[in-house]
């Protein structure tokens, strides 16, 4: 092999992602046990998910419907004869000694997801999405040299979504992951909770000299469970591979585990040690053959998807693409925005207010829009008060803060706290005259040409009226008096 | 014939129970006495359920007194193969690895019999995990053939067949993956039925090979077989492979075989086969002809591949089905394991017997990367061809008649050193499981040594009714099922 020293920029990164989305079903994939997170160990189990001798799996129709929803949402094909298969390996958290998954005939094949890359849209192809059951959890924290197994999670339904190797950077990988996350939450098939493991990701990463078509040897990065770690894990891996190649070494196909504490990945096993999973069709289950009528009903029940919603917001409400992206970040937020508009709030002002004031308060306490005490009608009423000149925009922020805390009606807050705007010229003129009389030095400087001091006078007036003065009126009156 | 109650068939007992001529408790005690007399010689049972059986019998007597909840099986003492899960009663699969396993649930068939008011006498011996044709692979000792204690009762449902033959129960349930009901029924001179795949729920049957396993009855006559099938058949939401098809009354079809076309496959009558078997089966077909049936020669051309296909598919499925016995949650666990691998390796090495290990290894190999296409996938394609053989034959005939086994019961130890010879015991029964069709084995004569010979009647999918009709017609003109072994 010739050893050509090449600078780093001559490499192209190739990434494909495998995402496991835990489906939002009430019961497990193949039995009636609950899927609630965080229950006492081994309390959500039955003979079926414990893998007792003699038990048989029964397909959860709700999970199949989730998979169909996803497949339709990404324009994939729904298989007319999806099959389950057994993936055989031994591990204490795997009660049957095999995982029921799908192999040769997944429920969804093909499709795509468009993601934003540098202000443009890039299409990422989806290879397949298949149903499978989760494993339990091995617990090693209890000490005494013993490990324990919690099988509450065993049998929880997962949708594994596999992308084509179409991603070319860690940023694209994150953008894809975010778009996918947004989609599954929109579709109501996954709660998207990454801390609880409801949405987890493996990344296949390789590099190749720019311009070469053949893929390089890939490493599989396991279990990277936050957007931030995905970026860091991929960047670390790309650097590691480039360094190896530049040293003239080969990349070996292996599975690596990312350690977010240290920011590095370590090899778990090489291709030679890879399990032979001995997949074969699951003989205890019949093929999933969803009738056309069912697929049509699922299609009819699909919500408006984020991309379509963004386009509509821009066109219908005349808001900026960035604002549309923020407001469609969750279905609940988008619904809130549109409900406020239906209640009479002006679109652009409502968009700005939600993005600056409302999200700031929500983010400060880590709350989400569903738990917000300000109703869309309340927000619209607040704009009504501003519009009518009853309160100023500045006072509106004070009123809004109280609405956020108490959920009270804005008009009631304004009345109770006497926050009605002062627009009366005589009243304002008397305040202005007092301010001027109390500030001889500033008046002299202003008249000598220091225009910037105009703001000082405005501030003083506002201060003395506890902010209730109508700013436009104050401006006009002050200008006249200061001449 | 003795006039003892233990000698009754289900329908005979039912007639006397409903008239209150006898009581269920009385019937059970008679069977208990019979067990006490012969079980030492036969060893048909792994577990006897004395206490619970008495409670069930008393409950049956209450039903007869009140006249409510009476079914043809109420108060009938029944043996269950020890691979059928019984709530609160040890279920071992005749394996050390499940020696102390007590299921917390009933198999669907067990629940159905329980609600019908049946009395569970005990759990019957078998080849470990139903792998074998002689019951010699039981980890807890073999079962003797009631007709000749030096011979095997067949397998894997050997305990069930021997218990029925020796009158240690009125009827039994077995399971059949490649002939495990029919071959022991033939060896022990009783009636054994493997229903259509999907006719009976497998929920709670400890799996050997999921795509082939089917539960069925072993009984003293054909009428009892129909009564048992009535009780256990039908769709079960817990078994996705159980068929949602109507369940007829299997006792309602009578015994008229006039015009019935009986296929005789030339591949099942081969040079070198046991002469007494060939003669008995041909005589049985002639007897059916005298009753108005029409023999038709048919061909099942892929028969010669059946054993090979079976030992790839069944072992492949078994290698996966038996993975759960890992010493982690239940069953045998090796003492003081060094690490996880050691726990797995030693628990399984200590817990499984040699035949089970052999099949796990065969099946693991057949599914391995690089061999899958050559073995598992190809075997699946040939399985389809075998199924098509039956489809074509059944375009021309209503049932197919063959021998159940190539020889009468062989001597204990005769084939234990030669697995291939043992596997060939199922040469006439395996195709039926691969095709998923129903088949009945019923007695059709005796060998010169006085050993029973079995006639196999194979039917169309879900047409057990016609199979039972042919069986009943034959039984009515012969006395084989009334002939009992000399024991006790």
Interface residues (C-beta under 8 A of the other chain):
Chain A: X47 X50 X51 X52 X53 X54 X55 X56 X57 X58 X59 X86 X88 X90 X92 X95 X96 X97 X98 X149 X276 X278 X279 X280 X283 X284 X285 X286
Chain B: X83 X84 X85 X91 X93 X98 X101 X103 X104 X105 X107 X202 X203 X204 X205 X206 X207 X209 X210 X211 X237 X238 X239 X240 X241 X316 X317 X319 X320 X322 X323 X324 X326 X328 X329 X330 X340 X344 X364 X367 X368 X369 X372 X376
